[in-house]
Amino acid sequence: MDYLSPDRRRQSRKSISITISFAPKRNDITQSDWYFGEMRNVSFGGACFYVEGLPRFLSGEAIDILCFPNPKFVVETGLVPYRITGQMVWLDRSSQQIGIRYEPPGKITK
């Protein structure tokens, strides 16, 4: 496991299953830079994703995340996918999981 921050799991987590897509937060992103996965648990400060075939992200790299709510919820509420900005803080290649910390817009430096 690659630990990129001492912040890993400071807060209690809640199990969840949300389909996500994410990509590095850069200006030169193309459609092929987006990856799909599942958000498996969340906390007040971050989340854990399962990703089949971990992408090659830089340590601490900023990422854009699109969360796709359950289709029934979308039909009932009219809400569409929502965007989260985060920063990768750890990855575990053996379990194919990534941990991210939420970041408000304008706060990420990398």
C-alpha positions, -999 to +999 in steps of 0.1 A: +000+000+000+012+034-009+005+060+018+005+095+006-008+112+037-010+106+074-047+116+071-059+082+062-090+072+081-091+099+107-129+099+106-154+071+108-167+058+075-201+048+061-205+020+036-220+031+003-222+020-033-222+048-059-210+046-095-183+072-102-161+084-129-129+104-122-100+120-140-069+141-131-079+177-127-059+192-155-067+215-185-056+189-211-081+161-201-096+140-229-124+114-228-098+086-225-085+101-192-117+093-173-118+061-153-149+043-138-152+028-104-174+025-073-174+047-043-175+021-015-174+042+017-174+078+027-166+100+056-169+137+064-134+143+050-130+118+021-140+086+004-126+052-008-130+041-044-127+006-059-112+008-094-106-020-118-071-014-131-057+015-111-048+046-131-014+061-128-019+093-108+007+114-092+010+115-054-014+141-041-028+148-075-061+167-077-090+148-093-124+156-106-151+130-096-185+126-111-210+107-089-239+090-106-269+086-083-292+055-085-313+059-117-345+057-097-334+086-076-326+106-107-361+099-122-378+108-089-358+140-082-346+151-116-310+154-102-281+146-125-246+134-117-228+157-093-191+167-092-167+165-063-132+178-063-106+158-043-070+149-039-057+113-039-041+106-005-035+068-007-038+038-030-037+001-024-028-018-056-036-052-041-072-043-033-075-018-063-087+010-040-080+047-038-085+070-009-093+106-016-097+137+006-124+162-004-111+197-013-132+228-018-127+246-052-095+266-054-078+249-024-058+222-043-022+232-050-010+204-073 
